[in-house]
Amino acid sequence: MPHATQHADIAAASTAELDTALRGGPFHVALRAAIAARGLPLQRVQHHLSRHGVKVGVTSLSYWQQGARRPQRPESLRAVRALEEILQLPEESLIRLLAESDDHSSSRQPAARSYRSLVAASGVLERLLAELDCPVDGGLHTLAHHEQIRIGGRRELAGRESHHIVRAHRDGVDRFVAVHHGDPGCAPDRMRVHAQENCRTGRVRWHHDTGTLVAELLFGTRLRAGDTFLFRYGVEDGTAGVCREYARGFDLAGGQYALQVRFTGNALPLRCHRFTQHSAAAPRSGRQELALSGLHHSVHLVEPRMRTGIVGIGWEWE
């Protein structure tokens, strides 16, 4: 039975490689070893993920196992947790490997929310959304998102206002669930969500340790597939310390995004810049200096069509 013996040896080697990778990482090596040990082509992995209610492209899975990209958005981290079950791995084994790489990235980017905190917040966010009976796919595509950030006199994130233009891609959508991540040290229980146009505030949930807040914005009407809708809301924050940047991540490419940061007159930064990242653990790129408007004390960026990843504005205080 030479073929059976050969297959047994290959299986044993794959299992040993997987055990080693799960203990020491890095993440992409462990993921590649787990997929190989189970003998699943990426198309089958994608199919299993879709049965778990998670949409991830084969290209993304390939990038993850090659180390070319890292999962970092809440939906992507939810996929990693589903992969642990699909690939019959110990719970939190892949998530732990993602978080362990944070020690190096946080030392390079002290002002940014750490990758470890993003991993923690992703699990919290999933639980908070479940409390609101919010599906992974909310049934809406963003056509445009215009966001204004207010920095207060104590140099804190005082609040933000968001104006959304969305299109429903299925019938019956009647709400949007907003997510706000405060700066380290914030108090989400003291934040306030204000529905400002074409919506009203529904249930609000938060998690103190990760500074995560989620809120229902109810439309008062049920959209049909293809319908568009405009709404506006704000979040009053002001509960953390000095703010040095604001960034937003996108899981899907799509509509226009505009970000404006407005500073209080007695608390102006020395200089401002925009930046981009492929993921929270990736190095920053696309740095471009932004001129502070002397009249309006603000800076802004406009992305005509968003790509997946992170875009933001950072600034330096005296």
C-alpha positions as CSV (number, residue, x, y, z in Angstrom):
1,M,0.0,0.0,0.0
2,P,2.6,2.6,-1.0
3,H,0.1,5.2,-1.9
4,A,-1.7,5.0,1.4
5,T,1.6,5.3,3.3
6,Q,2.6,8.3,1.2
7,H,-0.7,10.1,1.8
8,A,-0.4,9.4,5.5
9,D,3.1,10.8,5.6
10,I,1.9,14.0,3.8
11,A,-1.0,14.4,6.2
12,A,1.2,14.0,9.2
13,A,3.7,16.6,7.8
14,S,0.8,19.0,7.2
15,T,-0.5,18.5,10.7
16,A,2.9,19.1,12.2
17,E,3.5,22.2,10.1
18,L,0.1,23.5,11.2
19,D,0.8,22.9,14.9
20,T,4.1,24.8,14.6
21,A,2.5,27.7,12.7
22,L,-0.4,28.0,15.2
23,R,2.1,28.2,18.1
24,G,4.5,30.7,16.6
25,G,2.9,32.3,13.6
26,P,2.9,34.5,11.7
27,F,-0.8,34.7,10.8
28,H,-0.5,34.2,7.1
29,V,1.7,31.1,7.5
30,A,-0.8,29.6,10.0
31,L,-3.7,30.3,7.7
32,R,-2.0,28.8,4.7
33,A,-1.0,25.7,6.7
34,A,-4.6,25.3,8.0
35,I,-6.1,25.5,4.5
36,A,-3.5,23.0,3.2
37,A,-4.0,20.6,6.1
38,R,-7.8,20.5,5.4
39,G,-7.2,20.1,1.7
40,L,-9.7,22.9,0.8
41,P,-9.3,25.0,-2.4
42,L,-10.0,28.7,-1.8
43,Q,-13.3,28.6,-3.7
44,R,-14.5,26.0,-1.1
45,V,-13.3,28.2,1.8
46,Q,-15.2,31.1,0.3
47,H,-18.3,29.0,0.0
48,H,-18.1,27.9,3.6
49,L,-17.7,31.5,4.7
50,S,-20.8,32.5,2.7
51,R,-22.7,29.9,4.6
52,H,-21.6,31.6,7.8
53,G,-23.0,34.9,6.5
54,V,-19.5,36.3,5.7
55,K,-18.6,37.6,2.3
56,V,-14.9,37.5,1.4
57,G,-13.4,37.3,-2.1
58,V,-11.1,34.5,-3.2
59,T,-8.5,37.2,-4.0
60,S,-8.6,38.5,-0.5
61,L,-8.2,35.0,0.9
62,S,-5.2,34.5,-1.4
63,Y,-3.7,37.8,-0.2
64,W,-4.2,36.8,3.4
65,Q,-2.4,33.5,3.2
66,Q,0.4,35.0,1.2
67,G,0.9,37.8,3.7
68,A,0.3,40.5,1.0
69,R,-2.6,41.9,3.1
70,R,-4.0,41.4,6.5
71,P,-7.7,41.3,7.6
72,Q,-8.3,44.4,9.7
73,R,-11.9,45.7,9.3
74,P,-14.7,44.3,11.6
75,E,-16.2,42.2,8.7
76,S,-12.8,40.8,7.9
77,L,-12.0,39.9,11.5
78,R,-15.4,38.2,11.7
79,A,-14.3,36.1,8.7
80,V,-11.1,35.1,10.6
81,R,-13.3,33.9,13.5
82,A,-15.4,31.9,11.1
83,L,-12.3,30.4,9.5
84,E,-11.2,29.1,12.9
85,E,-14.5,27.1,12.9
86,I,-14.4,26.1,9.2
87,L,-10.8,24.9,9.4
88,Q,-11.3,23.2,12.8
89,L,-8.8,25.3,14.7
90,P,-8.8,26.2,18.4
91,E,-10.9,29.2,19.2
92,E,-9.0,32.6,19.0
93,S,-5.9,30.8,17.5
94,L,-5.8,32.9,14.3
95,I,-7.1,36.1,16.0
96,R,-4.3,35.8,18.6
97,L,-1.7,35.7,15.9
98,L,-3.1,38.8,14.3
99,A,-3.0,40.6,17.7
100,E,0.5,39.5,18.6
101,S,2.0,41.5,15.6
102,D,0.7,44.7,17.2
103,D,3.7,45.2,19.4
104,H,5.8,46.2,16.4
105,S,3.2,48.3,14.6
106,S,2.2,50.2,17.7
107,S,5.7,51.3,18.4
108,R,5.9,52.8,14.9
109,Q,2.5,54.5,15.2
110,P,2.0,55.6,18.8
111,A,-0.8,58.0,17.9
112,A,-3.0,55.4,16.1
113,R,-5.5,53.1,17.6
114,S,-3.5,49.9,18.1
115,Y,-4.1,46.8,16.0
116,R,-4.6,44.8,19.2
117,S,-7.5,47.2,20.2
118,L,-9.0,46.8,16.7
119,V,-9.0,43.1,17.1
120,A,-10.6,43.4,20.5
121,A,-13.1,45.9,19.2
122,S,-14.1,43.7,16.3
123,G,-15.4,41.0,18.6
124,V,-17.2,43.5,20.7
125,L,-18.7,45.1,17.7
126,E,-20.0,41.8,16.5
127,R,-21.8,41.2,19.8
128,L,-23.2,44.8,19.9
129,L,-24.6,44.4,16.4
130,A,-26.1,41.1,17.4
131,E,-27.9,42.8,20.3
132,L,-29.5,45.1,17.7
133,D,-30.4,42.1,15.5
134,C,-28.3,43.7,12.8
135,P,-27.3,41.4,9.9
136,V,-23.7,41.5,8.5
137,D,-25.1,42.9,5.3
138,G,-27.3,45.9,6.2
139,G,-28.9,45.9,2.8
140,L,-27.5,49.4,1.8
141,H,-24.7,50.5,-0.5
142,T,-23.1,53.9,0.2
143,L,-23.2,56.3,-2.7
144,A,-21.7,59.2,-0.8
145,H,-20.6,59.8,2.8
146,H,-19.6,63.3,3.9
147,E,-18.2,63.5,7.4
148,Q,-17.2,66.5,9.6
149,I,-15.1,66.1,12.7
150,R,-15.0,68.8,15.4
151,I,-11.9,69.2,17.6
152,G,-12.6,71.1,20.8
153,G,-10.7,73.7,22.8
154,R,-9.0,70.9,24.9
155,R,-7.8,69.4,21.6
156,E,-10.2,66.5,22.1
157,L,-12.5,64.8,19.6
158,A,-15.6,66.9,20.4
159,G,-17.9,65.2,18.0
160,R,-18.7,64.3,14.4
161,E,-21.5,64.7,11.9
162,S,-22.2,62.3,9.0
163,H,-24.3,62.9,5.9
164,H,-25.1,59.6,4.0
165,I,-26.6,59.0,0.6
166,V,-27.4,55.3,0.3
167,R,-29.1,52.9,-2.1
168,A,-31.0,49.8,-0.9
169,H,-30.1,46.5,-2.7
170,R,-32.9,44.5,-1.2
171,D,-36.5,45.2,-0.2
172,G,-37.6,46.1,3.4
173,V,-34.5,48.1,4.6
174,D,-35.7,50.6,7.2
175,R,-32.6,51.6,9.2
176,F,-28.9,52.2,9.3
177,V,-26.7,51.1,12.2
178,A,-24.0,53.7,12.9
179,V,-20.7,52.8,14.6
180,H,-18.5,55.2,16.5
181,H,-15.0,54.4,17.9
182,G,-13.8,56.9,20.4
183,D,-10.2,57.7,21.2
184,P,-8.4,55.8,23.9
185,G,-9.8,56.7,27.3
186,C,-13.2,57.8,26.1
187,A,-16.5,57.1,27.9
188,P,-19.1,55.9,25.3
189,D,-21.8,55.9,28.0
190,R,-21.5,59.7,28.1
191,M,-21.7,60.1,24.3
192,R,-24.9,61.2,22.7
193,V,-26.3,60.3,19.2
194,H,-28.5,63.0,17.5
195,A,-30.6,62.2,14.5
196,Q,-30.6,65.3,12.4
197,E,-32.4,64.7,9.1
198,N,-34.7,62.0,7.7
199,C,-34.1,59.6,10.6
200,R,-34.7,59.1,14.3
201,T,-32.5,57.5,17.0
202,G,-33.4,54.0,18.0
203,R,-31.5,51.6,20.3
204,V,-28.0,52.5,21.4
205,R,-25.4,50.1,22.8
206,W,-21.8,50.6,23.9
207,H,-18.7,48.9,25.3
208,H,-16.6,50.9,27.6
209,D,-13.2,49.2,27.4
210,T,-13.0,49.4,23.6
211,G,-14.7,52.8,23.3
212,T,-17.2,51.3,20.8
213,L,-20.7,52.7,20.4
214,V,-23.4,51.5,18.0
215,A,-26.8,53.2,17.3
216,E,-29.8,52.5,15.2
217,L,-31.0,55.3,12.9
218,L,-34.6,54.5,11.9
219,F,-35.8,55.8,8.5
220,G,-39.6,55.7,9.2
221,T,-40.1,54.0,5.9
222,R,-39.2,50.7,4.2
223,L,-37.0,51.0,1.1
224,R,-37.4,48.8,-1.9
225,A,-34.4,47.5,-3.8
226,G,-33.0,50.3,-5.9
227,D,-34.4,53.1,-3.7
228,T,-32.1,55.9,-2.6
229,F,-32.2,57.6,0.8
230,L,-30.5,60.6,2.4
231,F,-30.0,61.0,6.1
232,R,-27.8,62.9,8.6
233,Y,-26.8,62.3,12.2
234,G,-24.2,63.4,14.7
235,V,-22.3,61.9,17.7
236,E,-21.3,64.2,20.6
237,D,-18.1,62.8,22.1
238,G,-15.6,65.0,24.0
239,T,-14.9,62.3,26.6
240,A,-11.3,61.4,25.8
241,G,-7.9,63.2,25.8
242,V,-5.9,64.9,23.1
243,C,-6.8,63.8,19.6
244,R,-4.2,63.6,16.9
245,E,-5.9,61.9,13.9
246,Y,-9.2,60.7,12.5
247,A,-9.4,57.8,10.1
248,R,-12.1,55.7,8.5
249,G,-11.9,52.2,7.0
250,F,-13.7,50.7,4.1
251,D,-14.4,47.0,3.5
252,L,-15.8,47.6,0.0
253,A,-14.9,49.9,-2.8
254,G,-17.6,52.3,-3.8
255,G,-19.0,55.8,-3.4
256,Q,-17.5,59.2,-2.7
257,Y,-16.1,60.0,0.7
258,A,-15.3,63.5,2.0
259,L,-13.7,64.1,5.4
260,Q,-13.4,67.6,7.0
261,V,-11.7,68.3,10.3
262,R,-12.6,71.6,11.9
263,F,-10.5,73.0,14.8
264,T,-11.5,75.4,17.6
265,G,-9.9,78.8,17.1
266,N,-7.8,78.7,20.2
267,A,-6.5,75.2,19.5
268,L,-4.9,75.0,16.1
269,P,-2.4,72.4,15.0
270,L,1.1,73.2,13.6
271,R,0.6,71.1,10.5
272,C,-1.9,68.6,9.0
273,H,-1.6,65.7,6.5
274,R,-3.7,63.0,4.9
275,F,-2.7,59.3,4.9
276,T,-3.8,56.0,3.6
277,Q,-3.2,52.3,4.7
278,H,-4.1,49.0,3.1
279,S,-4.9,47.7,6.7
280,A,-4.4,48.8,10.3
281,A,-1.2,46.7,10.5
282,A,0.2,47.9,7.2
283,P,2.6,50.8,6.9
284,R,1.1,54.2,6.1
285,S,1.5,55.6,2.6
286,G,0.0,58.4,0.5
287,R,1.1,61.1,2.9
288,Q,0.2,64.5,1.6
289,E,0.4,67.8,3.5
290,L,-2.9,69.7,3.9
291,A,-3.1,73.5,4.2
292,L,-5.2,74.7,7.2
293,S,-7.8,77.2,6.1
294,G,-7.1,80.4,8.1
295,L,-10.7,81.6,7.7
296,H,-12.5,78.3,8.6
297,H,-9.8,76.6,10.7
298,S,-10.3,73.4,8.8
299,V,-8.7,70.9,6.5
300,H,-10.4,68.3,4.2
301,L,-9.9,65.5,1.8
302,V,-12.2,64.1,-0.9
303,E,-12.0,60.6,-2.4
304,P,-14.2,60.5,-5.5
305,R,-14.4,56.7,-5.4
306,M,-13.3,54.9,-2.3
307,R,-11.0,51.9,-2.4
308,T,-10.8,49.2,0.3
309,G,-8.5,50.2,3.2
310,I,-8.1,53.2,5.5
311,V,-8.0,56.9,4.7
312,G,-7.6,59.7,7.3
313,I,-6.2,63.0,8.4
314,G,-3.5,63.5,11.0
315,W,-2.1,66.6,12.7
316,E,0.6,67.7,15.0
317,W,0.2,70.0,18.0
318,E,2.8,72.4,19.3
